[in-house]
């Protein structure tokens, strides 16, 4: 039984409780959160760490009138449970269910959607500025993690907010980095004191006095004031950006949190940063003791913490990439690996175990990662910049300006190509083929299976003529035998896996296996079918593609990417070559021109018509009922 939690459906119910009941509410909320995620999977550790902070924010501030923005959204589960969505939490990250992140269309308590990090302060400043322009009187609170503070965008936003003297409150949720002195009663007292009106007023008065002193006295007084402030409470960097710094305070102690947040809410001077120290995985020993603090988990046993993971039938693409990179690096000391805070998600962690001195985790800073790689390449190294497709979007200007224009041989290993399941549209690898293939001199590959990925890593390692990228899906491979060593592919050349005469299926990337299944079914219907693996989205295999169009009635391109990618380039090539003038019917299959919510990947591909059944259906529709009747 969770009697208090049963009474809280919305924050107004929470605010009706006496403060003395809030610790019990936190215990009940944490226990139910563990039960829920044990059946749905999700981002547990970060959510457990902000239970008390979430309660305190909704208790002190008048949400949704006051705007509360969560960065990334990994930690938003307690927020969802307190804002009318507790009964739906069993649908978390499932088809038709709640998103694993904040989402504007889901609730008025989610004023801004987030799934990529470091956006909350910029968005919060936008809300604060809008409120000022429209004459609205409410608070804006942005919650950002210490990891997200490694991104330059957060500091750009703070610099702007400080210059504007914006009415903005930033909560720095510090749950990992060692940037805080020990927390306890004394630091909580200092934080409470520093957040109150008397201290703020005194600080402003002292600043005014210093401005009236002679310059040499002013400089000395300013240094003394800064030195004293730094010893007493830290935060010099944030103060220099124009923020009042408050903290650090214990993010699990409601007796400390509530008065500080109330003081900050009532203070006239903004912007302000409140430094809150929390523990990731708090209150659940298996999470507290885990290396990743249960950052992202599948279903698990609540008592033991044992995760329910199916035994893989084939190695994961990410693991194949990591091991292949190690193999290449053993033969070439110039190879280095770069990740933007996702070592295990990209396979760079495997590389790091063998070559720690050649591994660079730059934090959540994709823009820097790309230009850093460009500098390494210009300096003679062979950088492999491993970034998810959806995260590489954040460094696109650097891909164009710093890599492509200078034709530097940066190797982009692009994980999470195509649909990714429970993480939904924000993490789907939809656009990289389109946004890379349009760049002059860029080579773009896509692995049809795990063996092809091994060869593409070798191809990238051997290629020195300019930038090169290769993409691969999330999850397991298809079970093909892996080569002992990768062999560099001929640039711009595909391969034929199956010869036919009526229908040609030209696959790029991870839809190769469904394409082969579709060919089997079409052949069973008496329709001779060719299957080709394009391998390259750029440069295209001109001879292969024009031959397929010339010798078949129907040519179907299949890709795990958006409109404007591989299929568009194929159509452009065929149109320029006049290959469409002879009557070949070309049908490009792509991901839909829409953002698709979370579901199981197989269901997402089926809905998009990118499974074997969808390919067969497209072929039959292209041939038409009359043509099929004539063959019968």
VMD Tcl script that draws the C-alpha trace (Angstrom):
set ca {
  {0.00 0.00 0.00}
  {1.14 3.53 -0.83}
  {-1.47 5.65 0.93}
  {0.06 9.08 0.36}
  {0.88 8.50 -3.30}
  {-2.71 7.39 -3.88}
  {-3.88 10.88 -2.90}
  {-1.55 12.76 -5.26}
  {-2.72 12.85 -8.86}
  {-1.56 16.36 -9.74}
  {0.84 18.87 -8.17}
  {-2.06 20.75 -6.58}
  {-2.70 17.62 -4.51}
  {0.97 17.50 -3.58}
  {0.91 21.13 -2.44}
  {-2.03 20.35 -0.14}
  {0.14 17.98 1.94}
  {1.99 19.17 5.04}
  {5.76 19.27 4.66}
  {6.21 16.53 7.25}
  {4.53 14.03 4.89}
  {6.86 14.66 1.97}
  {9.64 12.23 2.97}
  {7.08 9.41 3.17}
  {5.73 10.45 -0.24}
  {9.28 10.27 -1.62}
  {9.70 6.73 -0.28}
  {6.41 5.63 -1.82}
  {7.16 7.30 -5.14}
  {10.61 5.72 -5.32}
  {9.24 2.24 -4.54}
  {6.53 2.48 -7.18}
  {8.99 3.83 -9.73}
  {11.20 0.77 -9.23}
  {8.21 -1.54 -9.65}
  {7.13 0.18 -12.87}
  {10.49 0.26 -14.60}
  {11.12 -3.37 -13.63}
  {8.28 -4.27 -16.02}
  {8.78 -1.64 -18.75}
  {12.52 -1.00 -18.80}
  {13.83 2.52 -19.18}
  {16.12 5.09 -17.61}
  {15.96 4.24 -13.94}
  {19.10 5.52 -12.21}
  {18.70 9.19 -13.08}
  {14.99 9.09 -12.23}
  {15.66 7.60 -8.78}
  {18.15 10.37 -8.13}
  {15.63 13.20 -8.52}
  {12.65 11.92 -6.52}
  {13.03 14.45 -3.69}
  {14.03 17.22 -6.08}
  {10.93 16.59 -8.22}
  {8.67 16.68 -5.18}
  {10.30 19.88 -3.93}
  {9.99 21.65 -7.29}
  {6.31 20.87 -7.70}
  {5.69 21.69 -4.02}
  {7.36 25.12 -4.11}
  {6.46 26.24 -7.61}
  {2.97 26.66 -9.07}
  {3.24 24.24 -11.98}
  {2.09 24.29 -14.74}
  {1.66 28.06 -14.40}
  {5.32 28.18 -13.47}
  {7.28 26.63 -16.33}
  {9.37 23.59 -15.36}
  {11.74 22.25 -18.04}
  {13.66 19.00 -17.66}
  {16.85 18.57 -19.65}
  {17.19 15.34 -21.68}
  {14.18 13.74 -19.98}
  {15.95 10.66 -18.61}
  {14.97 11.82 -15.13}
  {11.36 12.80 -15.85}
  {9.60 9.63 -14.66}
  {8.80 10.95 -11.13}
  {7.60 14.16 -12.78}
  {5.22 12.19 -14.99}
  {3.92 10.26 -12.00}
  {3.07 13.48 -10.13}
  {1.46 15.21 -13.10}
  {-1.55 13.03 -13.89}
  {0.20 10.16 -15.66}
  {0.85 7.71 -12.87}
  {-1.83 5.27 -14.02}
  {-0.33 5.23 -17.53}
  {3.23 4.51 -16.44}
  {2.82 0.83 -17.30}
  {2.74 1.91 -20.97}
  {6.09 3.70 -20.73}
  {8.14 3.50 -23.96}
  {5.59 1.17 -25.58}
  {3.42 1.55 -28.67}
  {0.68 4.09 -27.99}
  {2.02 4.68 -24.48}
  {3.93 7.35 -22.61}
  {7.18 8.63 -24.04}
  {10.36 8.01 -22.10}
  {11.04 11.75 -22.38}
  {9.09 14.96 -21.85}
  {6.70 15.63 -24.70}
  {4.57 18.72 -25.32}
  {1.67 16.79 -26.81}
  {1.49 14.52 -23.77}
  {0.80 16.96 -20.96}
  {0.58 20.68 -20.15}
  {3.17 19.91 -17.47}
  {5.66 19.19 -20.29}
  {6.14 22.68 -21.72}
  {9.15 21.67 -23.79}
  {10.08 18.30 -25.29}
  {13.57 16.97 -24.67}
  {15.48 13.83 -25.54}
  {18.85 15.31 -26.47}
  {20.75 17.01 -23.70}
  {21.78 20.56 -22.89}
  {18.75 22.34 -24.34}
  {16.88 23.27 -21.15}
  {18.61 26.57 -20.35}
  {18.21 27.88 -23.91}
  {14.56 26.88 -23.94}
  {14.05 28.29 -20.45}
  {15.51 31.61 -21.51}
  {13.08 31.62 -24.42}
  {10.15 31.07 -22.05}
  {11.42 33.73 -19.64}
  {11.89 36.27 -22.42}
  {8.47 35.48 -23.84}
  {6.87 36.00 -20.42}
  {8.58 39.38 -20.09}
  {7.49 40.52 -23.56}
  {3.90 39.40 -23.00}
  {3.67 40.85 -19.50}
  {3.18 37.50 -17.80}
  {4.18 36.96 -14.17}
  {5.49 33.47 -13.51}
  {8.71 31.63 -12.84}
  {10.75 29.59 -15.31}
  {12.86 26.72 -13.96}
  {15.32 24.68 -16.04}
  {16.75 21.47 -14.56}
  {20.03 20.36 -16.12}
  {22.44 17.57 -15.20}
  {26.16 17.95 -14.66}
  {26.84 15.72 -17.68}
  {24.73 17.98 -19.89}
  {26.81 20.93 -18.67}
  {29.71 19.55 -20.73}
  {27.97 20.87 -23.86}
  {28.84 24.35 -25.04}
  {25.20 25.17 -25.71}
  {24.49 25.30 -21.98}
  {27.13 28.00 -21.49}
  {26.01 29.93 -24.54}
  {22.55 30.04 -23.01}
  {23.84 31.05 -19.58}
  {25.97 33.80 -21.06}
  {22.90 35.14 -22.89}
  {20.68 34.83 -19.81}
  {23.22 36.64 -17.64}
  {23.52 39.47 -20.14}
  {19.73 39.85 -20.18}
  {19.31 39.64 -16.40}
  {16.62 37.13 -17.27}
  {14.08 35.96 -14.73}
  {15.33 32.40 -14.90}
  {16.14 29.72 -12.33}
  {18.57 26.96 -13.28}
  {18.82 23.82 -11.15}
  {22.15 22.07 -11.66}
  {21.53 18.42 -10.79}
  {25.03 17.19 -9.92}
  {24.93 13.40 -9.68}
  {28.26 12.31 -11.04}
  {31.10 14.81 -11.47}
  {33.29 15.71 -8.51}
  {32.59 19.43 -8.70}
  {31.12 19.83 -5.22}
  {32.64 20.08 -1.76}
  {31.16 17.82 0.92}
  {27.51 18.56 1.54}
  {25.86 18.68 4.94}
  {24.32 20.97 7.49}
  {26.86 23.79 7.08}
  {26.72 23.96 3.29}
  {22.93 23.74 3.43}
  {22.90 26.64 5.89}
  {25.16 28.71 3.63}
  {22.98 27.93 0.64}
  {19.85 28.95 2.48}
  {21.50 32.11 3.69}
  {22.87 32.99 0.26}
  {19.49 32.49 -1.40}
  {17.63 34.77 0.97}
  {16.78 38.41 0.29}
  {19.10 39.89 2.97}
  {22.20 38.33 1.43}
  {21.19 39.20 -2.14}
  {20.44 42.78 -1.12}
  {23.76 43.04 0.70}
  {25.63 41.69 -2.29}
  {24.02 44.23 -4.61}
  {24.76 47.02 -2.14}
  {28.41 46.00 -1.96}
  {28.66 45.96 -5.74}
  {27.21 49.44 -5.87}
  {29.66 50.65 -3.23}
  {32.62 49.12 -5.07}
  {31.67 50.97 -8.25}
  {31.96 54.28 -6.38}
  {35.45 53.62 -4.98}
  {38.68 54.84 -6.64}
  {39.85 52.42 -9.31}
  {42.80 50.95 -7.40}
  {40.61 50.43 -4.32}
  {37.83 49.08 -6.50}
  {40.13 46.45 -7.98}
  {41.32 45.32 -4.58}
  {37.83 45.28 -3.12}
  {36.52 43.31 -6.07}
  {39.29 40.73 -5.72}
  {38.66 40.44 -2.00}
  {34.92 40.05 -2.52}
  {35.43 37.39 -5.18}
  {37.99 35.52 -3.07}
  {35.72 35.51 -0.03}
  {32.73 34.47 -2.07}
  {34.71 31.67 -3.72}
  {35.85 30.25 -0.38}
  {32.45 30.50 1.21}
  {30.28 29.16 -1.56}
  {32.06 28.53 -4.86}
  {30.33 29.23 -8.13}
  {32.76 31.80 -9.53}
  {32.24 30.60 -13.11}
  {28.48 30.87 -12.85}
  {28.75 34.28 -11.21}
  {30.97 35.46 -14.05}
  {28.25 34.40 -16.48}
  {25.82 36.64 -14.63}
  {24.10 34.07 -12.41}
  {23.69 34.16 -8.65}
  {25.12 30.87 -7.44}
  {23.45 29.01 -4.58}
  {24.77 25.75 -3.23}
  {25.76 23.06 -3.07}
  {22.80 21.54 -1.24}
  {21.79 17.95 -0.56}
  {19.22 17.03 -3.19}
  {17.78 14.25 -1.04}
  {17.15 16.38 2.04}
  {13.77 18.07 1.76}
  {14.48 20.18 4.87}
  {17.31 21.77 2.87}
  {15.67 21.85 -0.55}
  {12.32 23.42 0.28}
  {13.48 26.65 1.99}
  {16.22 27.26 -0.57}
  {13.82 26.85 -3.50}
  {11.26 29.07 -1.75}
  {13.91 31.77 -1.21}
  {15.01 31.57 -4.82}
  {11.41 31.74 -6.00}
  {10.76 34.88 -3.97}
  {14.06 36.64 -4.73}
  {13.95 39.67 -6.99}
  {17.37 39.04 -8.48}
  {17.54 36.61 -11.37}
  {19.02 34.65 -13.07}
  {20.08 32.24 -10.35}
  {21.72 28.81 -10.38}
  {20.98 26.35 -7.59}
  {23.58 23.60 -7.30}
  {21.90 20.41 -6.05}
  {23.90 17.26 -5.34}
  {22.05 13.97 -5.85}
  {22.92 10.29 -6.06}
  {22.09 8.42 -9.24}
  {20.17 5.25 -8.41}
  {19.34 6.56 -4.93}
  {17.35 4.19 -2.74}
  {17.76 1.02 -4.79}
  {20.96 -0.88 -3.87}
  {21.35 -2.77 -7.19}
  {21.30 0.57 -9.01}
  {23.56 2.30 -6.49}
  {26.13 -0.49 -6.81}
  {25.94 -0.86 -10.59}
  {28.69 0.65 -12.74}
  {26.16 2.58 -14.84}
  {23.76 3.15 -11.90}
  {21.01 1.51 -14.00}
  {21.08 4.41 -16.43}
  {19.20 2.38 -19.02}
  {17.76 -1.01 -18.13}
  {15.49 -3.65 -19.56}
  {12.99 -5.54 -17.47}
  {14.48 -6.75 -14.17}
  {13.73 -8.59 -10.95}
  {13.03 -6.03 -8.22}
  {14.43 -8.18 -5.42}
  {17.72 -9.17 -7.05}
  {18.10 -6.46 -9.67}
  {18.87 -9.15 -12.25}
  {18.00 -7.86 -15.70}
  {15.97 -10.01 -18.05}
  {18.10 -10.05 -21.17}
  {17.48 -12.47 -24.01}
  {20.49 -14.44 -25.16}
  {21.71 -12.95 -28.44}
  {21.58 -15.07 -31.58}
  {24.30 -12.98 -33.20}
  {26.76 -10.34 -32.02}
  {25.48 -6.77 -31.81}
  {26.58 -4.40 -34.55}
  {28.04 -2.07 -31.93}
  {30.26 -4.86 -30.59}
  {31.32 -5.85 -34.11}
  {32.36 -2.26 -34.79}
  {34.37 -2.02 -31.56}
  {36.21 -5.28 -32.16}
  {36.87 -4.43 -35.80}
  {38.30 -1.07 -34.83}
  {40.63 -2.78 -32.37}
  {41.78 -5.15 -35.11}
  {42.59 -2.26 -37.44}
  {44.29 -0.25 -34.68}
  {46.59 -3.16 -33.84}
  {48.06 -2.73 -37.31}
  {47.96 1.07 -37.52}
  {49.11 3.20 -34.60}
  {47.58 6.30 -36.16}
  {44.00 5.11 -35.51}
  {42.22 6.83 -32.62}
  {38.66 6.55 -31.31}
  {36.40 9.46 -30.35}
  {33.05 9.36 -28.56}
  {30.75 12.10 -27.28}
  {29.83 10.67 -23.85}
  {28.58 7.37 -25.32}
  {31.50 4.91 -25.05}
  {29.40 1.80 -24.38}
  {26.64 2.87 -26.75}
  {29.09 3.12 -29.65}
  {31.53 0.32 -28.87}
  {34.37 2.74 -28.17}
  {34.52 1.29 -24.65}
  {35.89 -1.93 -26.14}
  {38.52 0.04 -28.01}
  {39.39 1.98 -24.85}
  {40.16 -1.20 -22.91}
  {42.91 -2.03 -25.38}
  {44.02 1.48 -26.40}
  {43.20 3.88 -23.54}
  {45.84 6.31 -24.73}
  {44.17 6.51 -28.14}
  {40.61 6.97 -26.88}
  {38.95 10.34 -26.34}
  {35.59 10.89 -24.68}
  {34.85 14.57 -25.22}
  {31.60 14.67 -23.23}
  {28.25 15.74 -24.61}
  {29.89 17.91 -27.24}
  {29.28 16.55 -30.71}
  {30.31 19.79 -32.41}
  {33.67 19.70 -30.65}
  {34.04 15.98 -31.37}
  {33.78 16.57 -35.13}
  {36.21 19.50 -35.25}
  {38.57 17.73 -32.84}
  {38.54 14.79 -35.27}
  {39.23 17.19 -38.12}
  {42.26 18.53 -36.29}
  {43.50 15.02 -35.59}
  {43.12 14.13 -39.27}
  {44.93 17.28 -40.37}
  {47.69 16.38 -37.93}
  {48.23 12.94 -39.46}
  {46.07 10.67 -37.29}
  {43.20 8.45 -38.44}
  {40.26 9.48 -36.25}
  {37.14 7.31 -36.01}
  {34.41 9.59 -34.71}
  {31.70 7.26 -33.37}
  {28.40 9.06 -32.85}
  {24.75 8.05 -33.10}
  {23.04 9.20 -36.28}
  {20.61 11.38 -34.37}
  {23.41 12.98 -32.30}
  {25.65 13.66 -35.29}
  {22.94 16.08 -36.44}
  {24.18 18.40 -33.69}
  {27.61 18.59 -35.28}
  {26.48 18.99 -38.87}
  {27.90 22.46 -39.43}
  {31.29 21.14 -38.35}
  {30.94 18.17 -40.70}
  {30.40 20.61 -43.55}
  {32.79 23.43 -42.66}
  {35.62 21.75 -40.80}
  {35.69 18.31 -42.43}
  {34.03 18.28 -45.85}
  {35.20 21.63 -47.25}
  {38.77 20.82 -46.21}
  {38.41 17.23 -47.50}
  {39.90 15.83 -44.31}
  {39.90 12.02 -43.85}
  {37.69 11.83 -40.78}
  {35.98 8.45 -40.37}
  {32.38 8.69 -39.10}
  {31.04 5.52 -37.47}
  {27.29 6.12 -37.32}
  {25.44 3.89 -34.88}
  {21.63 3.58 -34.47}
  {20.79 3.73 -38.19}
  {17.04 3.40 -38.77}
  {14.32 2.86 -36.17}
  {15.45 2.32 -32.58}
  {12.29 1.14 -30.85}
  {11.47 2.43 -27.38}
  {13.42 5.69 -27.70}
  {11.08 6.76 -30.50}
  {11.45 9.55 -33.02}
  {14.06 11.59 -31.16}
  {16.65 8.83 -31.44}
  {15.76 7.34 -34.82}
  {18.62 7.37 -37.32}
  {16.61 8.80 -40.20}
  {18.51 11.65 -41.82}
  {22.26 10.93 -41.97}
  {22.29 9.42 -45.47}
  {20.46 12.49 -46.80}
  {22.55 15.07 -44.96}
  {25.89 13.40 -45.69}
  {25.34 12.24 -49.27}
  {24.71 15.80 -50.44}
  {28.24 16.86 -49.44}
  {30.91 16.93 -52.17}
  {33.66 14.36 -51.67}
  {31.90 12.48 -48.86}
  {31.88 8.68 -49.08}
  {28.82 7.11 -47.43}
  {28.48 3.37 -46.76}
  {25.79 1.29 -45.05}
  {26.35 -2.24 -43.76}
  {23.92 -4.88 -44.99}
  {25.05 -7.32 -42.29}
  {27.70 -7.64 -39.59}
  {30.31 -9.12 -41.94}
  {29.92 -6.11 -44.22}
  {30.46 -3.85 -41.21}
  {33.83 -5.51 -40.58}
  {34.84 -4.78 -44.18}
  {33.59 -1.20 -43.95}
  {35.71 -0.50 -40.87}
  {38.70 -1.78 -42.84}
  {37.65 0.36 -45.81}
  {37.47 3.48 -43.67}
  {40.85 2.73 -42.07}
  {42.48 2.39 -45.48}
  {40.80 5.41 -47.07}
  {42.84 8.63 -46.94}
  {41.35 10.64 -49.81}
  {38.72 12.50 -47.78}
  {35.89 12.02 -45.29}
  {34.13 8.66 -45.14}
  {31.13 7.46 -43.15}
  {29.53 4.09 -42.49}
  {26.22 3.42 -40.77}
  {24.79 0.38 -39.04}
  {21.66 -0.44 -37.02}
  {21.07 -0.93 -33.33}
  {20.83 -4.47 -32.02}
  {21.98 -7.85 -33.21}
  {23.34 -8.77 -36.60}
  {21.66 -11.32 -38.85}
  {23.93 -14.22 -37.96}
  {26.33 -14.38 -40.89}
  {29.85 -15.69 -40.39}
  {32.34 -12.97 -39.56}
  {35.63 -12.72 -41.45}
  {38.84 -13.04 -39.48}
  {39.94 -9.72 -40.87}
  {38.21 -6.95 -42.78}
  {39.12 -6.39 -46.42}
  {38.81 -2.86 -47.87}
  {35.96 -2.59 -50.37}
  {36.29 -0.98 -53.77}
  {34.89 2.51 -53.32}
  {31.50 2.93 -54.97}
  {30.92 -0.71 -55.88}
  {27.93 -2.80 -54.81}
  {27.34 -6.54 -55.07}
  {24.73 -8.91 -56.47}
  {23.47 -11.55 -54.02}
  {20.78 -13.09 -56.16}
  {20.15 -12.92 -59.92}
  {16.72 -12.60 -61.52}
  {15.05 -10.96 -64.50}
  {11.74 -9.30 -63.60}
  {12.11 -7.45 -60.32}
  {15.27 -5.90 -58.88}
  {15.55 -5.04 -55.20}
  {18.43 -2.66 -54.45}
  {19.03 -2.50 -50.71}
  {21.19 -0.08 -48.76}
  {22.00 -1.06 -45.19}
  {20.11 -3.17 -42.69}
  {17.09 -3.98 -44.89}
  {19.15 -6.50 -46.84}
  {17.80 -9.54 -44.95}
  {14.12 -8.54 -45.48}
  {14.95 -7.89 -49.15}
  {16.22 -11.46 -49.52}
  {13.08 -12.80 -47.81}
  {10.93 -10.73 -50.16}
  {12.78 -12.17 -53.15}
  {12.03 -15.68 -51.93}
  {8.31 -14.94 -51.76}
  {8.25 -13.18 -55.12}
  {10.07 -16.08 -56.74}
  {7.55 -18.47 -55.20}
  {4.90 -16.44 -57.04}
  {6.77 -16.94 -60.30}
  {8.44 -13.52 -60.33}
  {12.17 -13.81 -60.95}
  {13.92 -11.41 -58.58}
  {17.38 -9.91 -58.30}
  {18.72 -8.69 -54.96}
  {21.64 -6.27 -54.86}
  {23.44 -4.75 -51.89}
  {24.35 -1.18 -52.85}
  {26.92 -0.84 -50.04}
  {27.49 2.80 -51.03}
  {25.02 5.67 -51.00}
  {27.84 7.82 -52.33}
  {29.46 7.38 -54.74}
  {26.76 5.29 -56.38}
  {27.60 2.19 -58.39}
  {26.53 3.66 -61.73}
  {27.09 0.50 -63.76}
  {25.17 -1.71 -61.33}
  {22.20 0.63 -60.99}
  {21.78 1.37 -64.69}
  {22.04 -2.35 -65.46}
  {19.31 -3.16 -62.93}
  {17.04 -0.54 -64.48}
  {17.78 -1.72 -68.01}
  {17.25 -5.45 -67.39}
  {14.23 -5.45 -65.04}
  {10.62 -4.30 -65.23}
  {10.62 -3.00 -61.65}
  {13.45 -1.56 -59.56}
  {12.79 -1.11 -55.84}
  {15.26 0.78 -53.65}
  {15.10 -0.01 -49.94}
  {16.75 2.01 -47.18}
  {16.53 2.75 -43.46}
  {16.51 6.48 -44.03}
  {14.41 9.49 -44.90}
  {13.10 10.82 -48.16}
  {15.95 12.63 -49.91}
  {18.53 9.95 -49.27}
  {19.71 6.92 -51.24}
  {16.57 6.46 -53.34}
  {16.58 10.10 -54.36}
  {20.18 9.85 -55.54}
  {19.37 6.69 -57.50}
  {16.45 8.41 -59.25}
  {18.62 11.40 -60.07}
  {21.26 9.13 -61.59}
  {18.71 7.19 -63.65}
  {17.04 10.36 -64.88}
  {20.34 11.88 -65.96}
  {21.38 8.68 -67.71}
  {18.04 8.43 -69.51}
  {17.52 5.03 -67.92}
  {13.91 5.87 -67.04}
  {13.03 6.53 -70.68}
  {12.72 2.80 -71.45}
  {9.84 2.19 -69.07}
  {11.42 0.67 -65.96}
  {9.20 1.29 -62.96}
  {11.22 2.61 -60.01}
  {9.77 2.53 -56.50}
  {11.84 4.02 -53.65}
  {11.04 2.69 -50.17}
  {12.12 4.96 -47.32}
  {11.18 5.74 -43.77}
  {7.93 7.77 -43.71}
  {7.99 11.54 -44.04}
  {6.83 11.80 -40.43}
  {8.15 11.38 -36.90}
  {7.20 7.92 -35.65}
  {6.51 7.29 -31.96}
  {8.04 4.41 -30.04}
  {7.19 0.80 -30.76}
  {9.07 -2.45 -31.28}
  {11.42 -2.02 -34.25}
  {9.85 -4.86 -36.23}
  {6.44 -3.24 -35.89}
  {7.87 0.13 -36.94}
  {9.45 -1.34 -40.07}
  {6.24 -3.20 -40.91}
  {4.18 0.00 -40.55}
  {6.66 1.79 -42.81}
  {6.44 -0.93 -45.47}
  {10.13 -1.73 -45.04}
  {9.73 -5.37 -44.05}
  {9.61 -8.31 -46.46}
  {5.81 -8.09 -46.78}
  {6.01 -4.40 -47.60}
  {8.63 -4.97 -50.28}
  {6.54 -7.74 -51.85}
  {3.44 -5.54 -51.77}
  {5.32 -2.72 -53.48}
  {6.58 -5.04 -56.23}
  {3.12 -6.46 -56.93}
  {1.54 -3.02 -57.02}
  {4.21 -1.79 -59.42}
  {3.62 -4.70 -61.81}
  {-0.15 -4.18 -61.68}
  {-3.01 -6.65 -61.74}
  {-3.01 -6.86 -65.51}
  {0.63 -7.79 -65.78}
  {0.25 -10.41 -63.07}
  {-2.80 -11.89 -64.78}
  {-0.90 -12.21 -68.06}
  {1.82 -14.20 -66.29}
  {-0.62 -16.62 -64.71}
}
mol new
graphics top color blue
foreach p $ca { graphics top sphere $p radius 0.5 }
foreach p [lrange $ca 0 end-1] q [lrange $ca 1 end] { graphics top cylinder $p $q radius 0.2 }
display resetview
